[in-house]
Amino acid sequence: MLPAVVDDRVVPIADLFRLLGDPTRLRIVLVCVDEERAVGAIADVLGLSSSLVSHHLRLLRAARIVRAERQGKQVFYRAADSHISNMLADMLEHVAEPANELTQDTE
């Protein structure tokens, strides 16, 4: 059985992974990991409409996956913190590992 502290966090963690489980949202966050980007720049890089990117960014901000900073008339988005950046870097590294490396670890 999970300790109560961990058990209380299961639903918020599942919600975070559910949001990142959408390929479009995941691509948006990945674009925002290394540098701040405006909605239009994100849309251009990903070949999406600005309105679609804005919609996804609202959800990602509400979940504290990205943060926004206003600079003049524009709002720039970036991964919320090092926890998000590190988690994504770890997941990218994980999926890049050859499958045979994973099976050797369990033998």
C-alpha positions in Angstrom: 0.0 0.0 0.0 1.2 3.5 -0.8 1.9 5.9 2.0 -0.8 8.5 2.4 1.5 11.3 1.3 2.2 9.6 -2.0 -1.4 8.4 -2.4 -2.6 12.0 -2.1 -0.4 13.0 -5.1 -1.4 10.2 -7.5 -4.3 12.0 -9.0 -2.4 15.3 -9.7 0.4 13.3 -11.2 -2.0 11.3 -13.4 -3.6 14.6 -14.5 -0.1 16.0 -15.4 0.7 12.9 -17.5 -2.8 13.0 -19.1 -2.1 16.6 -20.2 1.4 15.7 -21.5 -0.1 12.6 -23.2 -1.5 14.7 -25.9 1.1 14.9 -28.7 0.4 18.5 -29.6 0.7 19.7 -26.0 3.9 17.7 -25.5 5.4 19.2 -28.6 4.5 22.7 -27.4 6.2 22.1 -24.0 9.2 20.6 -25.7 9.6 23.8 -27.8 9.4 25.9 -24.7 12.0 23.9 -22.7 15.2 25.6 -23.9 14.0 29.1 -24.5 11.1 31.5 -24.0 8.8 31.7 -27.1 5.8 33.7 -28.0 2.6 32.0 -29.2 3.2 33.0 -32.8 6.8 31.5 -32.7 5.5 28.3 -31.2 2.8 28.1 -33.9 5.3 28.7 -36.6 7.8 26.1 -35.4 5.1 23.4 -35.0 3.0 24.4 -38.1 -0.1 25.0 -36.0 -2.5 27.9 -35.7 -1.9 30.5 -33.0 -5.4 29.9 -31.6 -4.8 26.2 -31.2 -1.5 26.9 -29.5 -3.1 29.4 -27.2 -5.8 27.0 -26.2 -3.2 24.3 -25.3 -1.1 26.9 -23.5 -4.0 27.9 -21.3 -4.3 24.2 -20.2 -0.6 23.9 -19.6 -0.4 27.1 -17.6 -3.3 26.0 -15.4 -1.4 22.8 -14.7 1.8 24.7 -14.0 3.6 22.9 -16.8 4.5 26.2 -18.5 4.9 29.7 -17.2 4.1 32.9 -19.0 6.0 36.2 -18.8 4.6 39.4 -20.4 7.2 41.5 -22.2 5.5 44.6 -23.6 2.6 43.5 -25.7 3.8 39.9 -26.1 3.6 37.0 -23.7 6.4 34.5 -23.7 6.1 30.9 -22.5 8.7 28.6 -21.0 8.7 25.3 -19.2 7.6 26.1 -15.7 10.7 24.9 -13.9 13.6 22.4 -13.8 11.3 19.6 -12.7 9.4 19.7 -16.0 12.5 20.2 -18.1 14.4 17.4 -16.3 11.4 15.0 -16.5 11.1 15.6 -20.3 14.8 15.2 -20.8 14.7 11.9 -18.9 11.8 10.7 -20.9 13.4 11.6 -24.2 16.6 9.8 -23.1 14.5 6.8 -22.0 12.7 6.4 -25.4 16.0 6.8 -27.2 17.5 3.7 -25.4 17.6 0.6 -27.5 15.0 -1.9 -26.3 17.6 -4.6 -25.8 19.3 -2.5 -23.1 16.1 -2.5 -21.1 15.7 -6.2 -21.2 19.3 -6.9 -20.1 18.7 -4.9 -17.0 16.0 -7.2 -15.8 17.8 -10.4 -16.3 
